[in-house]
Amino acid sequence: MLSLLDMLNHYLGYFNMNVKLKNRVYTGIGIAGVLYLGYLTFNYLRLGAWTRGLLFLLIFLVLVYFTALNVIYYFTTKTAKFDISPKIEKLLGGRAAGAGDDPMVVGKHAAHTTKVIPAAGLFHEQSLLPAKLVVDATQQANIEQLVDSLVASNYLQLNYANRSDDDVYQLAQKSGQPVYALGDLVQLPFYELREQSGHYVVYAGRNAIDSLPVGEVTEVGLMPTKDAAAKYQIVLASAQLTGGPYKIAGRSSVVAGNEPFKLVIQAAYKDPNQAVTPTATTPLTTGNRSTPTNTTSKSTITESTRMSRRNR
């Protein structure tokens, strides 16, 4: 019986199945093996072979426990309250308890790392515009340095959301798109738009102290940044990271690739005429707001007075 189970397990390796289906098949084979072990245990106890029978009974109960766990995890959407397998994995040199592929643990971890308050605050959707970011070689190196820093500080995890290669393959095959190690777009912890000699440069980092230039905003919406800043108050509403290592679906397995990390940004604008008197012209630029001035100058008033006296 055990030889038959081992042979079935060996031949299953020839089939290309996703992880969940394969684990279901293995669980079914395991159930058959446990039932056979239970049959042997019963016979040993019935025949009075108490030592061997009790030993087999102990092994039988342990295997029943782990088989039940597999049934819960691979055939239902529930979780087991008394699962000691993470502790056993830790003792055997695996990942620490709570850091495995348990979907509940992964979900909590993902929620903890992605729930980030935007550095620039919250904006109404109607005030957001896409912005064009131009990045030179030095700024691209700064982006790569920023990613390394965020990974070292555990802000980013380049682990494909703890997916196995089989899971990544299924996802990439279904979507037809690369699956990035970074996952979805990730908001940076700090970003800011600064005006420097007529150029509008994006600074980003773990915080304001170690921020570095990572690109220049050349367009906001359909307008050059200078023209937009002359009419509106422009701020950087969001800066999200994408790109990096990825995997795509090959013929029977994943194929790894890599591309530079890049930023996807959005700008927010405010019409100054909504905040001041409509007759006043108040050009706003990023970082500094000019003081409103009266549209009627003193020289105009003086000239009008002179013309009035001549007419008299």
C-alpha positions as a Python dict, from the first residue, in 0.01 Angstrom:
ca = {
    (1, 'M'): (0, 0, 0),
    (2, 'L'): (276, 244, 94),
    (3, 'S'): (464, 156, -224),
    (4, 'L'): (152, 235, -426),
    (5, 'L'): (115, 574, -257),
    (6, 'D'): (482, 653, -319),
    (7, 'M'): (443, 559, -686),
    (8, 'L'): (138, 785, -724),
    (9, 'N'): (326, 1069, -558),
    (10, 'H'): (618, 1017, -797),
    (11, 'Y'): (404, 1022, -1111),
    (12, 'L'): (223, 1338, -1004),
    (13, 'G'): (551, 1522, -1056),
    (14, 'Y'): (508, 1479, -1432),
    (15, 'F'): (194, 1697, -1437),
    (16, 'N'): (202, 2077, -1444),
    (17, 'M'): (-56, 2175, -1180),
    (18, 'N'): (-94, 2485, -969),
    (19, 'V'): (8, 2466, -604),
    (20, 'K'): (-340, 2453, -453),
    (21, 'L'): (-462, 2170, -678),
    (22, 'K'): (-141, 1974, -625),
    (23, 'N'): (-172, 2009, -248),
    (24, 'R'): (-532, 1888, -267),
    (25, 'V'): (-416, 1575, -453),
    (26, 'Y'): (-138, 1517, -200),
    (27, 'T'): (-388, 1561, 82),
    (28, 'G'): (-613, 1297, -76),
    (29, 'I'): (-319, 1058, -105),
    (30, 'G'): (-228, 1135, 255),
    (31, 'I'): (-580, 1052, 371),
    (32, 'A'): (-556, 714, 201),
    (33, 'G'): (-221, 650, 371),
    (34, 'V'): (-353, 751, 713),
    (35, 'L'): (-654, 522, 675),
    (36, 'Y'): (-422, 232, 588),
    (37, 'L'): (-207, 310, 892),
    (38, 'G'): (-522, 311, 1105),
    (39, 'Y'): (-609, -34, 968),
    (40, 'L'): (-263, -166, 1065),
    (41, 'T'): (-293, -10, 1411),
    (42, 'F'): (-628, -177, 1470),
    (43, 'N'): (-492, -517, 1368),
    (44, 'Y'): (-185, -488, 1594),
    (45, 'L'): (-400, -394, 1892),
    (46, 'R'): (-650, -671, 1815),
    (47, 'L'): (-371, -929, 1801),
    (48, 'G'): (-221, -810, 2132),
    (49, 'A'): (95, -652, 1989),
    (50, 'W'): (63, -365, 2234),
    (51, 'T'): (404, -202, 2190),
    (52, 'R'): (386, -182, 1814),
    (53, 'G'): (15, -112, 1823),
    (54, 'L'): (49, 183, 2063),
    (55, 'L'): (340, 324, 1862),
    (56, 'F'): (136, 303, 1544),
    (57, 'L'): (-160, 458, 1727),
    (58, 'L'): (52, 757, 1831),
    (59, 'I'): (177, 806, 1474),
    (60, 'F'): (-178, 764, 1346),
    (61, 'L'): (-313, 1040, 1575),
    (62, 'V'): (-34, 1283, 1476),
    (63, 'L'): (-96, 1220, 1105),
    (64, 'V'): (-471, 1262, 1153),
    (65, 'Y'): (-404, 1604, 1311),
    (66, 'F'): (-190, 1728, 1022),
    (67, 'T'): (-421, 1576, 761),
    (68, 'A'): (-712, 1760, 917),
    (69, 'L'): (-512, 2086, 896),
    (70, 'N'): (-447, 2024, 525),
    (71, 'V'): (-815, 1960, 462),
    (72, 'I'): (-906, 2286, 635),
    (73, 'Y'): (-650, 2495, 448),
    (74, 'Y'): (-678, 2343, 100),
    (75, 'F'): (-1047, 2251, 79),
    (76, 'T'): (-1211, 2533, 278),
    (77, 'T'): (-1165, 2906, 336),
    (78, 'K'): (-1136, 2864, 714),
    (79, 'T'): (-827, 2866, 935),
    (80, 'A'): (-732, 2638, 1224),
    (81, 'K'): (-704, 2791, 1570),
    (82, 'F'): (-453, 2536, 1700),
    (83, 'D'): (-201, 2515, 1417),
    (84, 'I'): (149, 2435, 1542),
    (85, 'S'): (301, 2392, 1196),
    (86, 'P'): (454, 2748, 1190),
    (87, 'K'): (637, 2669, 1517),
    (88, 'I'): (763, 2341, 1376),
    (89, 'E'): (878, 2523, 1061),
    (90, 'K'): (1068, 2773, 1276),
    (91, 'L'): (1238, 2492, 1472),
    (92, 'L'): (1343, 2330, 1145),
    (93, 'G'): (1509, 2653, 1028),
    (94, 'G'): (1226, 2791, 817),
    (95, 'R'): (1053, 3127, 840),
    (96, 'A'): (937, 3258, 1171),
    (97, 'A'): (583, 3195, 1283),
    (98, 'G'): (348, 3440, 1124),
    (99, 'A'): (570, 3507, 824),
    (100, 'G'): (466, 3214, 607),
    (101, 'D'): (214, 3181, 330),
    (102, 'D'): (-91, 3185, 557),
    (103, 'P'): (-335, 3406, 367),
    (104, 'M'): (-455, 3566, 690),
    (105, 'V'): (-101, 3657, 794),
    (106, 'V'): (-13, 3784, 448),
    (107, 'G'): (-329, 3993, 439),
    (108, 'K'): (-249, 4155, 772),
    (109, 'H'): (109, 4222, 666),
    (110, 'A'): (0, 4374, 335),
    (111, 'A'): (-252, 4597, 508),
    (112, 'H'): (16, 4715, 749),
    (113, 'T'): (262, 4806, 474),
    (114, 'T'): (24, 4962, 222),
    (115, 'K'): (-193, 5171, 451),
    (116, 'V'): (7, 5492, 416),
    (117, 'I'): (-124, 5844, 460),
    (118, 'P'): (-31, 6057, 154),
    (119, 'A'): (257, 6290, 240),
    (120, 'A'): (86, 6589, 75),
    (121, 'G'): (-254, 6530, 234),
    (122, 'L'): (-593, 6454, 80),
    (123, 'F'): (-728, 6621, -234),
    (124, 'H'): (-1057, 6619, -418),
    (125, 'E'): (-1044, 6395, -723),
    (126, 'Q'): (-1152, 6681, -951),
    (127, 'S'): (-843, 6883, -856),
    (128, 'L'): (-597, 6608, -955),
    (129, 'L'): (-408, 6607, -1284),
    (130, 'P'): (-153, 6367, -1431),
    (131, 'A'): (198, 6509, -1450),
    (132, 'K'): (490, 6425, -1679),
    (133, 'L'): (812, 6339, -1498),
    (134, 'V'): (1146, 6351, -1679),
    (135, 'V'): (1428, 6160, -1509),
    (136, 'D'): (1799, 6186, -1594),
    (137, 'A'): (2071, 5933, -1508),
    (138, 'T'): (2157, 6089, -1171),
    (139, 'Q'): (1794, 6107, -1065),
    (140, 'Q'): (1738, 5744, -1174),
    (141, 'A'): (2030, 5642, -954),
    (142, 'N'): (1863, 5831, -669),
    (143, 'I'): (1542, 5634, -726),
    (144, 'E'): (1731, 5304, -711),
    (145, 'Q'): (1907, 5422, -394),
    (146, 'L'): (1571, 5517, -244),
    (147, 'V'): (1429, 5172, -320),
    (148, 'D'): (1727, 5004, -153),
    (149, 'S'): (1676, 5224, 152),
    (150, 'L'): (1303, 5148, 173),
    (151, 'V'): (1368, 4774, 137),
    (152, 'A'): (1632, 4786, 411),
    (153, 'S'): (1389, 4965, 642),
    (154, 'N'): (1117, 4705, 562),
    (155, 'Y'): (888, 4967, 406),
    (156, 'L'): (897, 4770, 78),
    (157, 'Q'): (901, 4393, 24),
    (158, 'L'): (1015, 4271, -317),
    (159, 'N'): (872, 3921, -265),
    (160, 'Y'): (577, 3905, -508),
    (161, 'A'): (339, 3934, -210),
    (162, 'N'): (467, 3597, -82),
    (163, 'R'): (337, 3421, -394),
    (164, 'S'): (504, 3102, -514),
    (165, 'D'): (625, 3070, -873),
    (166, 'D'): (320, 2858, -953),
    (167, 'D'): (88, 3129, -820),
    (168, 'V'): (277, 3398, -1013),
    (169, 'Y'): (257, 3185, -1327),
    (170, 'Q'): (-120, 3145, -1297),
    (171, 'L'): (-167, 3518, -1232),
    (172, 'A'): (58, 3625, -1520),
    (173, 'Q'): (-104, 3376, -1758),
    (174, 'K'): (-451, 3498, -1667),
    (175, 'S'): (-374, 3872, -1692),
    (176, 'G'): (-123, 3857, -1977),
    (177, 'Q'): (83, 4115, -1790),
    (178, 'P'): (408, 4099, -1590),
    (179, 'V'): (377, 4037, -1217),
    (180, 'Y'): (608, 4271, -1029),
    (181, 'A'): (796, 4179, -713),
    (182, 'L'): (689, 4515, -575),
    (183, 'G'): (322, 4434, -627),
    (184, 'D'): (85, 4722, -695),
    (185, 'L'): (178, 5090, -699),
    (186, 'V'): (334, 5185, -365),
    (187, 'Q'): (306, 5536, -224),
    (188, 'L'): (636, 5687, -115),
    (189, 'P'): (661, 5796, 250),
    (190, 'F'): (782, 6147, 158),
    (191, 'Y'): (768, 6350, -164),
    (192, 'E'): (770, 6720, -244),
    (193, 'L'): (772, 6953, -545),
    (194, 'R'): (1034, 7228, -529),
    (195, 'E'): (1088, 7521, -766),
    (196, 'Q'): (1457, 7567, -853),
    (197, 'S'): (1555, 7839, -1101),
    (198, 'G'): (1243, 7792, -1309),
    (199, 'H'): (1256, 7410, -1290),
    (200, 'Y'): (1008, 7207, -1086),
    (201, 'V'): (1197, 6920, -926),
    (202, 'V'): (1047, 6628, -732),
    (203, 'Y'): (1228, 6534, -412),
    (204, 'A'): (1156, 6199, -246),
    (205, 'G'): (1295, 5990, 37),
    (206, 'R'): (1219, 5814, 360),
    (207, 'N'): (1169, 6160, 512),
    (208, 'A'): (1238, 6526, 441),
    (209, 'I'): (1594, 6507, 576),
    (210, 'D'): (1732, 6242, 339),
    (211, 'S'): (1518, 6329, 36),
    (212, 'L'): (1690, 6340, -305),
    (213, 'P'): (1589, 6477, -647),
    (214, 'V'): (1419, 6202, -847),
    (215, 'G'): (1287, 6388, -1153),
    (216, 'E'): (1163, 6712, -1306),
    (217, 'V'): (796, 6783, -1372),
    (218, 'T'): (774, 6930, -1721),
    (219, 'E'): (398, 6914, -1777),
    (220, 'V'): (89, 6930, -1557),
    (221, 'G'): (-217, 6809, -1740),
    (222, 'L'): (-167, 6947, -2093),
    (223, 'M'): (21, 7261, -1987),
    (224, 'P'): (393, 7322, -1934),
    (225, 'T'): (464, 7338, -1563),
    (226, 'K'): (574, 7703, -1576),
    (227, 'D'): (247, 7810, -1739),
    (228, 'A'): (42, 7603, -1496),
    (229, 'A'): (229, 7746, -1194),
    (230, 'A'): (173, 8100, -1322),
    (231, 'K'): (-204, 8051, -1315),
    (232, 'Y'): (-258, 7801, -1036),
    (233, 'Q'): (-112, 7688, -709),
    (234, 'I'): (52, 7355, -792),
    (235, 'V'): (152, 7087, -542),
    (236, 'L'): (252, 6722, -573),
    (237, 'A'): (-49, 6516, -464),
    (238, 'S'): (98, 6166, -494),
    (239, 'A'): (417, 5986, -593),
    (240, 'Q'): (392, 5610, -639),
    (241, 'L'): (664, 5358, -713),
    (242, 'T'): (639, 5089, -980),
    (243, 'G'): (867, 4876, -1197),
    (244, 'G'): (1165, 4670, -1082),
    (245, 'P'): (1198, 4289, -1092),
    (246, 'Y'): (910, 4103, -1254),
    (247, 'K'): (804, 3762, -1382),
    (248, 'I'): (600, 3671, -1687),
    (249, 'A'): (435, 3346, -1796),
    (250, 'G'): (654, 3130, -2019),
    (251, 'R'): (556, 2804, -2185),
    (252, 'S'): (533, 2603, -1862),
    (253, 'S'): (685, 2823, -1591),
    (254, 'V'): (769, 3183, -1508),
    (255, 'V'): (1043, 3383, -1680),
    (256, 'A'): (1215, 3647, -1467),
    (257, 'G'): (1303, 3995, -1589),
    (258, 'N'): (1399, 4335, -1456),
    (259, 'E'): (1330, 4697, -1545),
    (260, 'P'): (1422, 5027, -1379),
    (261, 'F'): (1204, 5149, -1097),
    (262, 'K'): (999, 5455, -1192),
    (263, 'L'): (755, 5699, -1036),
    (264, 'V'): (394, 5768, -1127),
    (265, 'I'): (295, 6112, -1001),
    (266, 'Q'): (-14, 6329, -981),
    (267, 'A'): (-37, 6702, -925),
    (268, 'A'): (-309, 6896, -748),
    (269, 'Y'): (-400, 7253, -842),
    (270, 'K'): (-603, 7537, -696),
    (271, 'D'): (-740, 7838, -880),
    (272, 'P'): (-632, 8148, -685),
    (273, 'N'): (-939, 8338, -801),
    (274, 'Q'): (-1150, 8117, -579),
    (275, 'A'): (-967, 8231, -269),
    (276, 'V'): (-921, 8607, -331),
    (277, 'T'): (-1114, 8900, -479),
    (278, 'P'): (-1197, 8827, -846),
    (279, 'T'): (-1057, 9162, -966),
    (280, 'A'): (-717, 9093, -815),
    (281, 'T'): (-455, 8899, -1007),
    (282, 'T'): (-255, 8670, -781),
    (283, 'P'): (-7, 8451, -967),
    (284, 'L'): (92, 8150, -755),
    (285, 'T'): (402, 7938, -786),
    (286, 'T'): (505, 7619, -616),
    (287, 'G'): (633, 7688, -269),
    (288, 'N'): (575, 8064, -259),
    (289, 'R'): (257, 8269, -286),
    (290, 'S'): (284, 8627, -407),
    (291, 'T'): (105, 8907, -222),
    (292, 'P'): (-218, 9030, -382),
    (293, 'T'): (-186, 9375, -534),
    (294, 'N'): (-452, 9635, -617),
    (295, 'T'): (-530, 9639, -989),
    (296, 'T'): (-554, 10020, -992),
    (297, 'S'): (-210, 10178, -944),
    (298, 'K'): (-128, 10517, -791),
    (299, 'S'): (12, 10649, -1122),
    (300, 'T'): (-319, 10582, -1296),
    (301, 'I'): (-508, 10779, -1031),
    (302, 'T'): (-268, 11079, -1061),
    (303, 'E'): (-294, 11093, -1440),
    (304, 'S'): (-673, 11088, -1423),
    (305, 'T'): (-669, 11382, -1181),
    (306, 'R'): (-449, 11591, -1414),
    (307, 'M'): (-674, 11532, -1716),
    (308, 'S'): (-977, 11634, -1508),
    (309, 'R'): (-815, 11967, -1414),
    (310, 'R'): (-726, 12046, -1780),
    (311, 'N'): (-1084, 11991, -1891),
    (312, 'R'): (-1198, 12244, -1635),
}
